[in-house]
């Protein structure tokens, strides 16, 4: 665990130093790849979905510090913005494409199946038109509610849904409306911004920002805030004041390991 934390810190510190020195100009996509690795590694290391409502798992102190720095660096606006162009899901490209340019893109499986395989305890796989090793059955403990779900591909598969931690519509309002199409497609398929969760929680959240919605499982607030801030900073999104306060309070509940 310590070696993992040190490796994450080394990658981020090295990247930041090179950017300051002018040796490697980091684009938004570079940051997305970097933080995608970091967030995924941390979530796997601390045990995604394991917190109880009364006790949050410990999070590496450097991750909390990085999230605080990300929060301090975000552009804060008084309220959710109203861009000149209305949000449309199609602006973020084909849903769950295997060609988003981030994460495991190009591996022959669509993004939804990639996230299911990452977040579920898989018990059975099956070949489908969108993935040669799609998840056919498995179990999930939803990080948003703590609910245990037995997943089975078929009519009831919507019990497990893939949530965008930073909702697409919120991202659109806070700056994504002006992005080029490839950047929006990368954002929509970035593993750092995706979690497998229970369907009711995903539906209740919809496109709400932290100022209006946080997971019912309070033990997950720390990780949720870290994920939201990591992605927002990587893609240089603005944040509304109410959400800034909520995220700051959630970081205050982190138990550093």
PAMARTI-394612 format. One record per residue (C-alpha): x, y, z. Coordinates in steps of 0.001 Angstrom, whole numbers, plus 500000, padded with zeros to 6 digits. Example, Ala and Ser with C-alpha at 12.3 -4.5 7.8 and 13.67 -1.06 7.14 Angstrom:
2
512300495500507800
513670498940507140
//
This chain:
257
500000500000500000
502798502407500948
504612501662497681
501398502392495749
500924505742497517
504554506670496870
504270505759493183
501115507862492746
502722510827494504
505889510449492403
503963510427489096
501942513519489960
504902515408491447
507115514607488458
504426515665485995
503842518929487827
507579519698488002
508041519065484281
505118521319483501
506601524143485614
510012523682483993
508463523889480539
509821520516479479
506500518755478964
503355520844478368
500555518820479931
497291518982478053
493909518255479571
494089514763478096
497462514115479715
496065515170483078
493013512964482531
495208509920481885
497370510675484903
494583511266487384
492597508389485942
495420506058486967
495781507728490339
492095507714491271
491502504157490086
494548502901491972
493500504624495175
489910503389494990
491111499835494430
493653500150497241
491232501411499888
488428499074498822
485748500714496688
482318500523498287
483486499224501676
482761502204503961
479902502056506458
477647505047507180
479471505691510452
483079505011509559
484941506090506428
487989504116505308
491340505831505587
492555507646502485
496235508361501725
497089511758503177
498665512892499922
495417512223498049
493512514403500492
496159517127500161
495989516927496368
492196517211496480
492431520275498720
494902521821496273
492580521002493375
489680522652495207
491747525772495868
492672525977492190
489181525684490721
487417528687489261
484426529305491547
481201530863490302
478207531978492333
475800529457490810
475557526876488073
476130528615484767
473755528890481832
475778528414478644
474620529842475308
474028526344473928
471593523843475458
472982520521476707
472587517450474528
473974514027475433
474988513500471816
477521516321472177
479632513898474246
479736511326471464
478463507777471257
477543506452474691
480123504007476091
482303504002473023
485521501998472979
487202504893471162
487232507629473784
491025507814473887
491247507332477682
491460504421480090
491210501063478343
489977502545475041
490646500302472086
490628497051474072
487600495681472236
485146496275475103
482871499272475485
483352501579478474
480345500249480406
481735496733480374
485183498004481331
483754499703484429
481580496723485363
484639494484485252
486632496963487322
484012497578490042
482138494276490376
483232490991491864
482747489127488574
481517485534488732
480694484915485081
481615486425481703
480092486108478261
480960487225474738
478724489965473303
478793492169470227
480300495004472284
482752492997474374
484314489524474005
484451489160477803
481431491108479035
480322490729482641
477453488247482764
477124487988486532
478729489408489633
478171491312492850
478435495000493708
478290496888496952
477169500294495776
479491503029497022
476563505472497049
474195503505499289
476058500499500640
473417498303499047
474526494808498005
473440493950494466
473561490645492622
474137491633488991
472900489439486154
473008490498482522
469516490715481088
466223492311482011
467387493241485508
470829494539484637
469723498161485173
469980497488488906
473633498396488379
474275501605486464
477401503547485552
477438507033487030
479426510046485898
480816511433489170
480881514863487533
477591514730485601
477775515407481882
475091518102481997
476821519836484916
480160519682483107
478459521140480041
477160524086482052
480511524666483754
482600524826480598
482345521664478501
479954523341476065
482984525114474579
485209522012474301
486054520280471030
484131517058470449
487082514672471143
487625516230474572
483961515797475460
484024512164474316
487120511522476423
485432513100479445
482310510948479052
484386507752478959
487160508590481416
487355505823484070
488361508459486644
484877509920486273
482907506662486291
481567504398489037
479277501383489045
476437502189491473
472920501085492333
470258502278489906
468074504183492408
471033506265493590
472013507081490034
468470508115489189
468154510232492326
471395512020491547
470546512686487890
472681515683486824
472835517294490265
476019518895491562
477406518301495116
475678521402496426
472355519632495825
473258515942496053
475750513758497892
475745509957498315
473405508592500972
476336506609502344
478167509343504227
481194507111504670
481837507574500941
481733511376500960
485503511707501227
486191509506498178
483347511122496263
484750514603496896
488249513491495903
486937511989492673
484811515027491826
487669517440492477
490273515337490680
488185515217487512
487116518869487697
490717520009488064
491985517736485309
489452519117482835
489596522675484190
485893522897485000
484428525647487138
482536524825490337
479571526606491903
479944528105495372
477440525798497084
479264522753495721
482624524207496728
481430524438500324
479978520927500254
483156519423498805
485330521254501336
483186519882504159
483378516364502692
487183516548502600
487020517503506276
485572514042506950
488512512224505357
490441509930507642
494053510124506481
496001506883506297
//
